[in-house]
Amino acid sequence: MKTKRRQQFGALPFRKNRETVDVLLVTSRDTGRWVIPKGWPMRGKRPHRAAGIEAFEEAGVVGKPGKKPIGQYDYDKRVPGGAVPCRVVVFPLPVDELTEEWPEMEQRHREWHAADRAADLVAEPELQELLRTIQTLL
């Protein structure tokens, strides 16, 4: 029996350099592994807006998220007593500014990485592939 995946919306905060794209990764609160900002749908908010709000809360990112997703990936969210299968729809988010303070700053770290390096740091294969092809998507 297949379990239905729960929908989440994620932001891929990025900045373009001359030859590369850098992405901003954050650590998860539970295990400290590298992830992109993401969260559950928000009532009254369009998916790209919800992704932008998550990016601010989790990483202090200020910018305008793109309305069109650039990809998606599946993962299992760890919760007490097990895991919830999730599908994350990813929206591009060019970073205009990083705030010095943000809501989850005591719970997470953030770091810029070249997209190829970021792909090596995240665990999810579909997110790795998205990061490796990001220059062609933006």
Secondary structure, 3 states (H helix, E strand, C coil): CCCCCEEEEEEEEEEECCCCEEEEEEECCCCCCEECCEECCCCCCCHHHHHHHHHHHHHCEECCCCCCCCEEEEEEEEECCEEEEEEEEEEEEECCEECCCCCCCCCCCEEEEEHHHHHHHECCHHHHHHHHCHHHHC
